[in-house]
Amino acid sequence: MTQIASQLSDRLPATTGVLAGLLAASCCLLPLSLIAIGVAGPGLMMTMMQYDWLTLPLGVGGLGGAHILHFRQRRRCDRTGCRLIGHRATTYVLSVASAIVVAALLLRLVPSWTADVLQRLS
């Protein structure tokens, strides 16, 4: 029973990070990517942007919590000499989720700068 609980607690930071990244991206990046691949139209982005006051803070808070959980588990394993299962994968997932959240925040908080950068890239 404790081994199952340990495995679940080791995966909790990565899961929280993924959910936080998706939540934060749901206002800006997710609709933008769906429009880019032709699955949705601009109406979806207009609808989702109305809820950025909720999704961005929840995404940032969830990602912060995921980082805290991961570093707490890592510190516990360093003290007790145990091996942290999935450390590389969790670090990778948290890094990708952090990049997504930062991109969503930049799109929302500094739209003129991000529009300029996107125009230069295309």
C-alpha positions as CSV (number, residue, x, y, z in Angstrom):
1,M,0.0,0.0,0.0
2,T,2.8,2.5,0.8
3,Q,4.5,1.7,-2.5
4,I,1.4,2.7,-4.4
5,A,1.0,5.8,-2.3
6,S,4.7,6.6,-2.9
7,Q,4.3,6.2,-6.7
8,L,1.2,8.4,-6.8
9,S,2.9,11.1,-4.8
10,D,5.9,11.0,-7.1
11,R,3.6,11.5,-10.1
12,L,1.6,14.3,-8.5
13,P,3.9,17.2,-9.4
14,A,4.0,16.2,-13.1
15,T,0.3,15.8,-13.2
16,T,-0.4,19.1,-11.5
17,G,2.1,20.8,-13.8
18,V,0.4,19.4,-16.9
19,L,-3.1,20.4,-15.7
20,A,-1.8,23.9,-14.7
21,G,-0.2,24.4,-18.1
22,L,-3.3,23.4,-19.9
23,L,-5.5,25.6,-17.7
24,A,-3.3,28.6,-18.3
25,A,-3.0,28.0,-22.0
26,S,-6.8,27.5,-22.4
27,C,-7.3,31.2,-22.6
28,C,-4.7,32.1,-25.2
29,L,-2.5,29.4,-26.6
30,L,-4.9,26.6,-27.0
31,P,-7.5,28.5,-29.1
32,L,-4.6,30.0,-31.1
33,S,-3.2,26.6,-31.9
34,L,-6.6,25.2,-32.8
35,I,-7.1,28.1,-35.1
36,A,-3.7,27.6,-36.7
37,I,-4.4,24.0,-37.5
38,G,-7.9,24.8,-38.8
39,V,-10.0,23.1,-36.2
40,A,-11.6,26.2,-34.7
41,G,-12.3,29.7,-35.7
42,P,-11.7,33.1,-34.1
43,G,-14.9,32.9,-32.2
44,L,-13.4,30.3,-29.9
45,M,-10.5,32.6,-29.0
46,M,-12.9,35.5,-28.3
47,T,-14.9,33.2,-26.0
48,M,-11.9,31.8,-24.2
49,M,-10.3,35.2,-23.7
50,Q,-13.3,36.2,-21.6
51,Y,-12.2,33.7,-18.9
52,D,-8.5,34.6,-18.7
53,W,-9.1,36.3,-15.3
54,L,-9.8,32.8,-14.0
55,T,-7.6,30.5,-16.0
56,L,-4.3,32.4,-15.8
57,P,-4.2,32.8,-12.0
58,L,-5.3,29.2,-11.6
59,G,-2.6,28.0,-14.0
60,V,0.1,30.0,-12.4
61,G,-0.9,28.9,-8.9
62,G,-1.2,25.3,-10.0
63,L,2.2,25.4,-11.6
64,G,3.7,27.0,-8.5
65,G,2.2,24.2,-6.4
66,A,3.6,21.6,-8.8
67,H,7.1,23.0,-8.5
68,I,6.7,23.1,-4.7
69,L,5.5,19.5,-4.6
70,H,8.4,18.3,-6.8
71,F,11.1,20.1,-4.9
72,R,9.7,18.9,-1.6
73,Q,9.7,15.3,-2.8
74,R,13.3,15.7,-4.2
75,R,14.5,17.2,-0.9
76,R,12.8,14.3,1.1
77,C,14.5,11.8,-1.1
78,D,17.9,13.5,-0.8
79,R,17.6,13.4,3.0
80,T,16.5,9.8,3.2
81,G,18.6,8.5,0.3
82,C,15.8,7.1,-1.7
83,R,15.5,7.3,-5.5
84,L,12.9,9.6,-6.9
85,I,10.9,7.8,-9.6
86,G,10.4,9.7,-12.8
87,H,12.6,12.7,-11.8
88,R,13.8,13.5,-15.4
89,A,10.3,13.2,-16.8
90,T,8.8,15.3,-14.1
91,T,11.5,18.0,-14.6
92,Y,10.8,17.9,-18.3
93,V,7.1,18.2,-17.9
94,L,7.3,21.0,-15.4
95,S,9.7,22.9,-17.8
96,V,7.3,22.5,-20.7
97,A,4.4,23.6,-18.6
98,S,6.3,26.6,-17.3
99,A,7.1,27.6,-20.9
100,I,3.5,27.3,-21.8
101,V,2.4,29.4,-18.8
102,V,5.0,32.1,-19.5
103,A,3.9,32.2,-23.2
104,A,0.2,32.6,-22.1
105,L,1.1,35.3,-19.7
106,L,3.2,37.2,-22.3
107,L,0.3,36.9,-24.9
108,R,-2.1,38.4,-22.3
109,L,0.0,40.9,-20.5
110,V,2.2,42.3,-23.3
111,P,0.1,41.8,-26.5
112,S,1.8,44.4,-28.6
113,W,5.3,43.0,-28.0
114,T,4.2,39.4,-28.6
115,A,2.4,40.4,-31.8
116,D,5.6,42.1,-33.0
117,V,7.6,39.0,-32.2
118,L,5.1,36.7,-33.9
119,Q,5.1,38.9,-37.0
120,R,8.9,38.7,-37.2
121,L,8.8,35.0,-37.0
122,S,6.4,34.5,-39.8
